[in-house]
Amino acid sequence: MSARQASAPVIDRVLPIAATVVMLAAIWCVFVYVPNERLQGAPQRIFYFHVSSAWAAFLGFFVAAGASGLFLWRGRVEDDRMAMAAVEVGMLFCTMVLVTGPIWARPIWGAWWTWDPRLTMTVILWTIYAVYLVLRSSARDDPQIARYAAVLAVIGVLDVPLIQVSVRLWRGMHPSVLSAPANTGGIEDPRMVAGLVVTTIAFMLLFVWLLRLCYESLRLRDELHRLEDRARELIR
Amino acid sequence: MSAAWRILHKDLVLELRTREALSGLIVLMLLILLTFTFAMDPEGAGEAAPAVQWVTFVFAGLMAIQRAFLLERENGAWYGLLLCPIDRGAIFVAKMASNVIVLGLAQLVLVALLALLLGAPALAAPAAVLLVNFLGLIGFAALATLFAAISVRLRAREMMLPLLVLPLLVPLVICAVEASRVVMNGGSLASAGAWLRVLATFDVIFSVAGWMIFEQLVQE
């Protein structure tokens, strides 16, 4: 306990600085360093943020499912907080994926949205975790809600492979309006690879930082509730 | 197992004596179906029959499954069930089974109505249509039964059950609609094989997961 208390502030001081520095480097990479993609031109540059957010989103959802499983298994409130924080942060990055995707797709595919398997998959995941947040906020004071939310996260992650398979099959059997996107086709240039690596590191740092912040704010909220209850008892 | 059987028996006797769930469900399905028909061009509606069928089934089914748990809240019956010295998984198995029976009967009526009202060729290959419907029914009942146990305890329960279940049902709806489309158009079961495999996997995963996780939901 004391060892953790001693080490935690160091991480929390280093993380914001590291995330900021690498994020600035990532922005420089995306706007200055990487060359224009031959066919797509400037719009392709959104790819770096788009892909990095997608990885951060999926990481968030898997952390949430893992923490939820642990919570159902051993019932520790820390696991529940971690799950909640991971869903909140994962949701943020997933929303970024769904915003940056159409911005890129409009000039390149000529449409904001298509029912490409990956897009469909992402939007379904987004809805599952949106429901998770609705469920959480629908009954804040119910002590059982943590358990319910954990069940949803675990069932959600079991559903992911099924969604993936069915969505692929579904699109495979329909005529495709647009030709298959070649959004990985232009990534032979080593500068593009470097750009993607730097952006991904930046997003991972941002992810961990936000996750810790969310976790801490949830912990403080619980602490506040505990103190409020105690104060009420003392007044009585 | 005998505990699950007793609970199932109780639910079925209750249903036989009141016939509330089944009659309500069938009328609701008919109404949703009619609403669809009025919203579409009736001439081309046969094309859309598989989609109409599963959307109708899912929405009406959610109502029915919600009701199966609401029933237990009367007179504190739910606490009586929880106080029984039985495996909680048995409660899930029994509830799911009674939902499967009630929904299955309603589903037969729904398929008949589709053939009648939309001219869907549902009776071209009865065995194949039955199999597709059965596979869709099992997965739906498993997921909806599990989450109805949650939603019934929430304040906004009428809204929360669809919210919880619909996103998770996406694979089932996709596969059930596509498989229904294949078999209704006279395709063989083999040509719907890929869809049926996903449906069967869905059924197995969520029946087992529901049975295992249910215990976590009903701790008081």
Contacts between the chains, C-beta under 8 A, distances in Angstrom:
chain1	res1	chain2	res2	distance
A	72	B	213	7.4
A	72	B	216	5.2
A	124	B	167	5.9
A	124	B	170	5.3
A	127	B	166	7.9
A	127	B	167	4.2
A	128	B	167	4.5
A	128	B	168	6.6
A	131	B	163	5.0
A	131	B	164	5.9
A	131	B	167	6.1
A	134	B	160	7.8
A	134	B	163	6.1
A	135	B	154	7.8
A	135	B	160	6.8
A	135	B	163	7.6
A	135	B	164	6.9
A	138	B	154	5.8
A	138	B	155	6.9
A	138	B	156	5.5
A	138	B	160	6.4
A	139	B	154	5.5
A	139	B	155	6.6
A	142	B	153	7.4
A	142	B	154	7.6
A	144	B	153	6.7
A	144	B	219	7.8
A	147	B	216	5.9
A	147	B	217	6.7
A	147	B	219	7.1
A	148	B	150	4.6
A	148	B	217	6.9
A	150	B	216	7.6
A	151	B	146	7.5
A	151	B	150	6.9
A	151	B	213	5.6
A	151	B	216	6.2
A	151	B	217	6.1
A	152	B	147	7.9
A	152	B	150	7.9
A	152	B	164	6.5
A	154	B	209	7.7
A	154	B	213	6.9
A	155	B	143	7.5
A	155	B	146	7.3
A	155	B	168	6.3
A	155	B	206	7.4
A	155	B	209	6.4
A	155	B	213	7.3
A	156	B	168	6.7
A	158	B	205	5.8
A	158	B	206	7.5
A	158	B	209	5.9
A	159	B	168	5.0
A	159	B	171	6.8
A	162	B	171	4.1
A	162	B	198	6.4
A	162	B	201	6.6
A	162	B	202	5.5
A	162	B	205	7.2
A	163	B	170	5.8
A	163	B	171	5.1
A	165	B	171	7.3
A	165	B	198	5.6
A	166	B	170	7.2
A	166	B	171	3.9
A	166	B	174	4.6
A	166	B	175	5.3
A	166	B	198	5.2
A	167	B	170	7.7
A	167	B	171	7.6
A	167	B	174	7.0
A	169	B	174	7.6
A	169	B	175	7.6
A	169	B	178	7.5
A	169	B	194	5.6
A	169	B	195	6.9
A	169	B	198	7.0
A	170	B	174	4.8
A	170	B	178	6.7
A	173	B	178	6.9
